[in-house]
Amino acid sequence: MRIGVIGGSGLYAMEGLTEVHEERVVTPYGDPSDALIHGKLDGTEMVFLPRHGRGHRFNPSEVNYRANIFALKQAGVSWIISVSAVGSLREEIRPGDVVVIDQFIDKTFRRQPTFFEKGLVAHVAFGDPVCSTLRAYLLASAREATDRAHDGGTYVCMEGPAFSTRAESNLHRSWGASVIGMTNMPEAKLAREAEISYATLAMSTDYDCWHPHHDAVTVEQVIAVLSANSALSQRIVKLAAQRIAAHVGPAPMHNALATAILTPASSVSAETRAALAPLIGKYMPV
């Protein structure tokens, strides 16, 4: 069992992480955001990937989501905890609160959203876009760590990097969405295609710009709450890792492609089968 954590670069500095080392990897989709950071947490193998690169070098549209997920798949990761900063679209979700997401609305348009293209087609089921088992582990862990955890919510993923207009923020609220962010799509879709169980720990940093009694969000405000959220997110990840380690059997999304691939193996080139072997090797041997 190996657990992946995608998020801020501070996550891998958590207390109790041992045998820490870095691994630079190559994927068919280019370089991931940074080196993979391996370690052990209470005996459980962990792989951390700073989503924006150390030093926050990539804006949300520049993140190579395909390379990130492919690299984690190559590394043997079967679970991914996505730790993500978000803006709140609901009065009851205060800055500093945690939302364990259960749905997404994807508004991105500049990103590559699939591994399956150019002669290889697959359509994964995505009605429930997070792994319910992993979500339950995250929720239990969040509630153990804080009394400010929310069970479920819809995450609007916008392109960015600018924040929303007030009209957009109110539109998202009218849709019933709970939070807004810029990074979890197509990350969640790619994790499903890679047969990795994925769930989001959304850390609220601000009220977006809809709130009548709060100034429009600024980078300074977000950074201040991000710093306060760092220790909490580490605590939740550590608790969740213990629950995942106790899981019996394979990760629930281990067969997400079983009925999704439409292109017959005879029509897929040997080169493509070899390049995508970590994803499709059990369905289309090289």
N, C-alpha and C positions, 0 to 999 in steps of 0.2 A: 504494500500500500504506500502510495506517495501522494502527498497533498500539495497542490500549488496555491500560492497566494499572489494575486496581482493587486498592486496598489502603490502607495507611497514608498519611497526608498527607506523610510524609517522603520518599516514593519519587521525587517529582518534583524533589527537590533534588539529584539525582545529578549527579556530575561529568560535564561534557561536554554537558549539555543546553543548547541555545541557542534563541533566538527564542521564549522562553517568554511566553505570554500567556493570559489567562483568557477564557472564554466562558460567559455565563449563557444557559441554554437552557430552553425550555418543551416539555413533552411532553403527550400526551393523558392521561397517568397522573399528572400533577402534577410537582412539582419533583424533580430528582435530589438526591442527598445534598449536592452542592456544585457550584460552577462546574466546567466542564471545563477542565483545564489543558493547553494545547497546547505542544509544543516539538519540536525536532529533535535527534536523537541520531545523530551520524555520518551526517547526511543523511536519516535515516529519520524520518518523521512519527510522533510519539507523542502519545497523549491519556491523561492521568492523571485518575482520579476517586477522591478520598478516600471510601472506602465509608461511613464513619461521620460524614463531614463534618469539616472542620478544627475542632480542639478536641474531637473525639470526642463529638459532640452527640447521635447517634442510637444507641440500643441495637440489638442485632441484629434484633429484631422490628419496630423502627420504621424500619429502612432501607427506602426505596422502591425495591425491586429492579427493578420494571417500569420505572419512570422512568429508573433508572440505565442499564439495558441499552438501552432505547429511545433515550436520549440519545446513547449511544455509536454505535448504529446510524445515527442521523441524522448523526452526525459523520463517517461513512464508515469506521468501524472494522471490519476484517474478522478481526482476531485479538484475543483478550483473554487476558492473563496475570493470573491471580488470585493475589495474594500474601496469604496468610492465616496468622494465628497459630492454633496448635492445641495441644491437650494430647496427650501420648503415651499409648497404650494397650499399648505393647510395651517390654520391658526394653531391647532393642537400639536403640530410637529415643530417644536421649538429648536432654535440653534443649539447644538449639542445633543439632540435626540438621535436615536438610532432607528432606522426603518429596515425591516427584513422584507425585501421586495418580493412580490409574487407576479407582477405583470410589467410589461414594457409597451411604450409607444415609440416607434422608431421614426424620427424626423431627419435622420442623416441622409446625405446625398453625395458625398465626395469620397466614400470609402468602399473598399472591395469587400462585399459581404459574404462570399462563399469560396470554398475550396474547389467546388465542382463547376467546371467550365471547359471550354475548348475541347469538346469531344467526350466529356464525361459529365453526366447529369445525375443529380440526386435531389430529392425533395424531403427534408426531414420534417417530422411532426414538431410543431412549435406552439401549439395552442396554450400549453403550460410551459413557459419559457425558462423556468428555473427548476432544478431538481427538488421535488417536494421533500425528499428525505434529508438532503443537505440543508434545505431551508429550515426544517424542523430542528436540526442540530444547531444551526446558527441562532434561531429564535430562543431556544432553551439557554444557550450560552449567553446571549445578550441579556436575557432576563435575570440570569444569575449575576451578571456583572453590573447591571444598572436598572433602576426603576423607570428609565426613560426609553424603553424599547417598544416599538410599534409592530404589531403582527400584520404584515401585508401592506401593500401599497403599490400604486402604479408609478413607474419611473418613465418620464418623458426624456428621451435622448435627443438633444438638439445638436446641430453641427458645430456651433461656436466659431471662433473662440470668444467673440463678444457675447455678453450676457443678453437676456431677453429684453425686448421692449415691454412697457407696461401693458400694452394691448395684447401682446403674445402671452405674457404671464397670466392675464385674466382669461384668455382663451384656453390655456392649459388647465386652469382651475375649472372652467365650465365643462371640460371633458371628464372631470372627476379624478384627475391625476393628483398624486400625492407629493411627488418631488420631481426636480428637473436636474439633469446632469448632461455630460458631454462624452462619456466614455464607454458605456456598457453595451452599445451597439456599434459594430456588429460582433463585439466580443462574445456575447451570449450565444448568438447564432452559430458562430464558428466553433465554440465549445461543444454545442450539440452535434454539429457535423463531425467533430473529432471524438464523439462518444465519451465526453468527459462530463461528469456531474458538476453543475455550475450553479452558484447562488450568490446573491449580492447582499453585502452589508453596507447600507447607505447611511453615511454620517452627515447629518444636517449641519450646514455651516451658516445659513442665513435664511431670510424670508423672501428671497428673490426680490423683485421690485413691485409686486402687487400690493404689499402690505401698506395700508394708509398711514401707519404710525411709525414706520421705519424708513430711513433714507434708502435710496437705491444702493444695491450691493456694491461694495468696493473690494478690490483685491486685498487691502489691508484688513478688512473685516473677516474675509474668508480665511486668511492666513492665521489670524488670531484664534479663531475657533478650531481650525485644523490642528494647531498646536495642542489645544486642550483635548481634542479628540484622539490624539495619537496614542496615549497610554490606554485609553478605553478600548480602542480597536485592537491593540496588542493583547489585552486581557481577553477579549471575546474570541479572537483567533486561537489563543492558547487553549481556552476551554472547549472550543469547537473541535480542535485537533484531537483532544481526548475522546470526544464522542465519536468522531469519525474513525479513530483507531479501534474502537470497540465494535464497529459495524461488522456484521457477519455477512459474508458473501461479497460478490463484486459490486462496484459502484453502480447505482441504478441505471445510468445512461450507457452502460457498456455495450449495448446492442442497438443503439439509436439508428444505425444505418442498415439494419437487417432487412428492412423492406423499403428503404428509401432510394437505393441506386437503381436507376432505370436503364442505363446503358449496359448492354451485355458485355461480358469480359472480352469476348472475341472482337469487339469493336474498339477496345481501349488499347492504345499502343503499349509496348513493353516499356518504353521510356516513362510514360505516365504512370504505369503501375509501379515501376521502381521508385520514382520520385515521391509518390504518395503512399508508399508501402506502410508507413506508420498509421495511416488512416484507413486504407482499404485492403491491406495485405491479407486479412483473414477472409475477405470476400473475393479478392482477385489476386491470388498468389503470383509472385513475380516468376 
